[in-house]
Amino acid sequence: FLLMIFFILGGFYMEWWYGKLVWVI
């Protein structure tokens, strides 16, 4: 259960980072 929450949060974090990278480039 905890691992699933961590995986979901990690996915959102990566999505946010990729969005930031796209905005910067």
C-alpha positions, 0 to 999 in steps of 0.5 A: 500500500505504502509502495503504491502511494510512493509510486503514484507520488513519484509519477506526479513529481516526474510529470511536473519536472517534465512539464517544467523542462518543456517550459524551459526549453 
